Amino acid sequence: SAIKSSRRKRKVAEITQALNTTPVDVAALRRMAISEGGLLSDEIRRQVWPRLLNVSVENIPEQLEPVDRDNNKDFNQVLLDVQRSLRRFPPGMPDEQREGLQEELIDIILWVLVKNPQLHYYQGYHDIVVTFLLVLEERLATALVEKLSTHHLRDFMDPTMDNTKHILNYLMPIIERVNPEVYDFMQQAEVGTIFALSWLITWFGHVLSDFRHVVRLYDFFLACHPLMPIYFAAVIVLHREEEVLDCECDMAMMHHLLSRIPEDLPYETLISRAGDLFVQFPPSELARERSQL
């Protein structure tokens, strides 16, 4: 529609202006990434994502040091995961092109792990890396993934899952605050939070079939607090209130229902809802409460 296209033009102009300000207006870029439609195109993402992660593009080396695959402890697992990641590539992409990207995907992952030995690979990590690779090309993707792995994803890359579980533990208190009825029903069914594990550790990359939705969420998550994905998970559950309450109060049935994300989620509504809940019930407050449990 004409209104939509003029809104889009205006937003592109505002993003361009924020990028051309000295210093770059990162606060404005964050607002644009969060507000309706996010960053609009991969071309814009290539310019804005590095800014959101504070990665200076000028300092990225031209060429990555090749990683010795033969003596790499993670290579076999990474290879398996990447071989299984076919559906993360655009349908209709020629095999040769996809295989080239899969090789780059392996290189990026191994390079980040070798350079940061404190990080431990986990299954699902490749789902995040492939999103960056498809939007950014190898050199830029590597720099951003490294930054993300030492910040937003750091807790998932511990030797144990303790910190990941700790983050999952924020899910129910958010649901309880907003909808005690759904919370009680889920508690009664003893469904737990494992249904949201793959959402969290892949930033939903593994569970959404439409790449446009994945990158729209990445715009949002990159512009926000590292715990925002768990608020988004809560918002999905709350959005499905009726289905949840109609479900049999049974662990297996409920887990099955919740782990399958509907195709037709109203993403923009949910994104703004997650942002609101974050302001209403900040992590510090939920953490205080959890420490009293």
N, C-alpha and C positions, 0 to 999 in steps of 0.2 A: 504494500500500500504506500501511497505518497507520504503519509505522515511518518510511517516507519522508516522510509528511505531518507527523509529529511532529518529525522532523529539520529539515524545512523551516521549521516554526513557530519552532523554537528559533533557527534561523539568522536569520530575520526579526527576532526579538526582539534578538538580538545586534547586528545591523546598526543597528536603531533606537537601541539603547543607545549605540553608538559615535557615531552622528550627534548624539545629545542630550548627549553629554559636552562640557564646556567646558574647554579647547578640544577641538574634534572629534578623536576618536581615529583619526587617519588610518592608523596602523599596523594597527589592528584591521580597518579597512575594506579595506586591501590584502589582509590574510589572507583575509577573506571573499570578495573578488573572485577570489582565486586558488583557494581550496578548492572542493571538489566542488559543482557546480551554479552556481558563480559568484554573481552578484547576483540570480538568481532571476526578476526581473520588470523590465520597462521602467520601471515606476513607481519602483522602488528605484534603478534606474540613473540616473534623472533627478536623484535626490538625491546619489548617491555619485560618479558620474563627475566632476562638477565638483571634488569634494574630492580625488579621485585626481590631478587635474591642477593642483590648487591654484588654481582659478579662483574668485574671490569673486563669487558670484551677485548680491550687492547692488549691485555697481558696474557691471553691464552696462547700457548705455544702452537705453532703451525701443525706440528706433527706429534702424535703420541709415540712415546717409547713403546715398541712392540713388546708384548708380554710373552714370556716363555710358557706356552700352554702345556708342554710336556711335563713340566715340574710344578704345575699349579694345583694346589689341593682342591680348589673349587671348580676346576675346569669341567669335570665330568657332569657334575650336578647342573652347572650353568648350561652346558650343552643340551642336556636332556630337557630342561625347562624351555630353552629357546626353541628347540625343535618342536615342542608342543604348543608354541605360541602362534600357530598359523592364523588363528582367527583374529589376532590383534593387528594383522596387516590388512590394508584396504582390499575388499573383494575386487577381483579383476586385475590386481597388480601382477605383472608378468613374474613367473617363477624366478627367473634370473635376478631380477631387481630385488625380489623379496629375499632370496638367498644371500645376496650382497649385504642387505640390511641386517640379516640375522648374524652374519659374520661380524659386522660392526657392533651389533648389540653385545655379542660375546666379548669383543675387545674392550668396549667401554666398561662393562661390569668388572672384568678381570683387572683392568688398569686401575679403577677406583679402589678395588680391594687390595691390590699389591701396594699401592701408594699409601693406603690407610690401614695398616695391619690390625688396628684396634676394631675395625668393622668386620662383622660376620655376615656372610651371605644368608639370605632366607628365601624360601620359595615364595614367589610373588613380587620380589624386588624387580625382576625383569619386566613385570607388567608396568611398573612406573618408568623404568628406563626406556622401554620401547615408545612410550608416549612422547618423551622428550626427543628421542631420535627421529620420530616421524614428523615432529613439528620443526625441529631445529637443525638437522644435520649433525654429523658425528662430533666435530670439534667443539661446537657450542654446547651440544647435549652433554658431553663429557664434563665440561666445566660446571654446568648447572647441577648435574647429578651428583658430582663430588660435593658441592656445597650443600645440597639437600640432604645427602647421606650423613654429613657431619652435623646437621642441624635438625630439620623437621623429622627425618627418618631415623635419627640416631638411636632412639629407644628400641626400634625394631631390629637393630643390628648388633645387639648385645649377644654374648654367648648363650644366654638363657632367654626365656620368654617372659621373665618376671615383669619387666617394665612395660611390655606390650599388654600383658594382662592388667597391669595397673591402669593403663589408659582405657582399656575396655571397661574397667570398673566405673568409669564416669557415665557410662550409657544409662544405667538404670536410675541413678539419682536425677538426671535431666528429665527422663520420662515421668518419674514420680512427681516432680514439681509441676509438670504441665498437665498430666492426666493420671491421677491416682488410680482410676478404675483400670486403665490399661496396665499400669504398673502392678496392681494387685493380681490381676488375671495372669500376667506373665510370671509373677512370683509363684503363684499357685501351680502353674503348669511346670515350674522348675526348668524353664527353657534356657536360662543362662544367657550368655552373650556371645558364645562362639559363632553364632550365625553371622555376626558382624565382623569377625576376624579378617576375612579376606577383603571386606570393604575397606577396612581401616588400613591394612598393610599394603594394599595396592592403590590406595586413593580411588577406589571404585573402578579402577582400570580393568580389573579382571571380570567384573560382573555386569558392566554395561555394554550392550552390543553396538551402540551408535557412538562412533568416535567423536562426533560433535559434542555429545553430552559429556564425554570424558574431558575434553580440553576445556569446556566451559567450567567444569568443576575445578580443574587445575588452575584456571585463572583465579577463581575464588580462593582456593586453598593457598596458593602462592602469595596472595595479598593479605592473608589473615594469620592469626595465631596458629601454631602447630597443632593445637587440639581441635581446630575447627572440624576436621573430618568426623570426629566422634559426635559433635553436635549435629552434623548433617545426617549421620546414621540415626540419631534419635528422632530427627524430624521425619525421616522416611517411615519409621515405625509409627510415629504419631499420626502421620498422614493416612496410614492404613488402619486406623482405629477400628472401623466397622469390621473389616476382615478379621482382625485379631480377636475381637470379642465374639465373632461368630464361629471362630475356630474351636475345635474340640479342645478342652483344657487338658492337653496331653503333650508331653515334652516333644515326642517325635513329630507329631502333626504340626505343632507350633513352629518347631525348628525348620521344618520343610517349607511352611508358608513364608516365614520371615526371610529365609536365606534366598528365596527367589524374588528378585526385584522386578516389579511390574514395568512393562515397556513404556507406559504412557505417563510417567511421573511429570508433574508440573514443575520443572526444574527451577524456573525463575522464582516462583512462589516459595519453594522449599529453601532456596538459597537465602532469600531475604528473611525467611522465618528462622533459619539457623543463625543468621547474624543477630537477629533480635534476641534469641534465647541466650546467645553468648554474652550479650550485654546484661540481660536480666539475671542470669545465673552464671557469673564468671567462674572459671576453673578454680580460682583461689577459694571461693566460697564453697564449692562442691567438695574440694579437697579437705577444707576445715571440717566439714560435716562428716566426711568419710573417716577422718582420723578419730572422730568421736564414736564411731560404730564399735 
